[in-house]
């Protein structure tokens, strides 16, 4: 669930911004953001160990009190829904431009959103089983397409970073990748709830999940640059689509990548949104002490908010401006600020309780 709650929602949009900001040195930005994500998730797990609460809302209340709860939760939840709405719109725009020009964007956006809500209203075990079933299929499909795409590699020199690292460009490119890892404290919500078959190792498995997705980003970055070249990647809004559009396997059951996008990326985005909607509703349920039936309506309401945000965005250019120029820095700053404050407060309280 942690693995699908990051990267999957926005990988189709990437890596144009990174290459435009830093060129072939974007690999350093990728490694930096993955390391930052590992640090954020590690702090979440440490916080979980100190509070031993679940989900995230109860951790916040136990650490920062009721006032802190009513300040942190609405802002954290709103940021998560806004980013999800932007990514949903951009995915619908990409489908409309490349594959289904006769289908209105609102239809594709609504279909994906309804599917995510349909999964998100289920119990935690049902959501987890859905991901266990679909995620291996998504990964196998992606691996096959990447294998076929490797035959079109022409610019291997584009993968090699330059020896000079310009710090402002590196920081800007690193920040531009953060939306791939922003998941609304899914780790903090899920880690205390897992029934480990042996020794509890949430830190290990969280690190493996983030590291796995980081490695996928690295592979996608390398294949995209090596296939199109850095100048082309910087100019194309969805460069990965052009890479995969070169794939044509006559003996396969489809030609081109239309079916791949329809099944694989749409399924990944549905699961990505479903995990976020589930965790959002689970935290709101714990926050107001609501019933399971009420939680379902919270999922429906959150899904409606995501849909509303997506349909209100006027264009892809505006969506990318909101994502890269506003939500990336705001969400990262807020997440780090809340997390560091909470870990510090929880650590101080734990030290005091031990000394007493």
C-alpha positions, 0 to 999 in steps of 0.5 A, a space after each residue: 500500500 505504501 509503494 502504490 501510494 507514492 510515484 504511481 499517481 504521477 509517473 506519467 507526468 515525469 521527467 520533463 520538469 526535472 530535465 528542464 531544470 537540471 538536464 542530465 544531472 536530473 539523476 542527482 535530483 532524483 536520488 536527493 528526493 528519494 533520500 528525502 522521502 526515505 528520511 520523511 518516512 523514517 521519521 514517521 515510523 520513529 514517531 509511530 514507535 514513540 506514540 504507538 497510536 493508529 491512525 495518523 490523526 490519533 498520533 497527532 492528538 496524542 502528540 500535539 493535543 486537540 488543538 494541534 489535531 484540528 490545525 494539522 489534520 485539515 491542512 494535511 488532508 486538504 494538501 493531499 486532496 489538492 495534489 490528487 486532484 491535479 494529478 487526476 486532471 493531468 492524467 485525464 488530459 494526457 488520455 484525452 490528447 493522446 488516446 481518446 480525443 473524442 471522449 471528454 476529459 470529465 468522463 475519464 476523470 469521473 470514471 477513475 475517481 468513481 473507481 477509486 471511491 468504490 475501492 476506498 469505501 471498503 475495509 482495510 483488508 479489502 483495500 490491501 487485497 485489491 492492491 496485492 492482486 493488481 500491483 504485481 500485474 502492473 509491475 509485470 506490464 511495466 517491466 515488459 514495456 520497458 524491455 520492449 522500449 530498450 530496443 529504441 535507445 539511441 542516446 546513451 550519452 544523455 544518461 551520463 551526468 555532467 561533472 558540474 553540479 549547479 546548486 540552484 538547479 539541483 534544488 529546483 529539480 529535487 523539489 520538482 520531484 516531491 509530488 511523487 512521494 507526497 502521500 498524506 502520511 500513509 506510512 504513519 497511518 498504516 504502520 501501527 496497524 500491521 500484524 507482523 508475522 514475525 519481528 516487527 520491521 516497519 522501518 525496513 519495509 518502508 525503506 524497501 517500498 520507497 527504494 523500490 519506487 526510487 529505482 523504478 524512477 531511475 530506470 524510467 529516467 534513464 530509458 526516457 533520456 536514452 531514447 529521446 535525448 535530453 533536449 527533446 525530453 525538456 520540450 515534451 510535456 509527456 515524454 514517456 508517452 513518446 517513448 512508449 509509443 515507439 513500441 510495436 509488437 505485432 505478435 502481442 495482443 495489442 499494437 502500440 501502448 493504448 491498451 497498456 495505458 488504459 490498463 496499467 496506468 489507469 489501474 495504478 492511478 485508481 489504486 493510488 487514489 484509493 489508498 489516499 481516500 481510504 487513509 483520509 477517511 480513516 483519519 477523519 473517522 478517528 478524528 470525529 469518532 465516526 462509525 464505519 458507515 460514516 467513513 464511507 460517506 467521508 470517502 465519497 465526499 473526499 472523492 467529490 472534492 478531488 473530482 471538483 478540483 480536477 474539473 475546475 483546473 482550466 488547462 494542463 499548463 495551469 495544473 503544472 504551475 499549481 503542482 510545481 510552483 505551489 503545491 510541491 514547496 508548500 506540501 514539503 514544507 508543511 510535512 517536514 515542519 509538522 513531522 519534525 515538531 511532532 517527533 521532537 515533542 514525542 521524544 521529549 515526552 518519552 524522555 520525561 516519562 522515563 526519567 520519572 
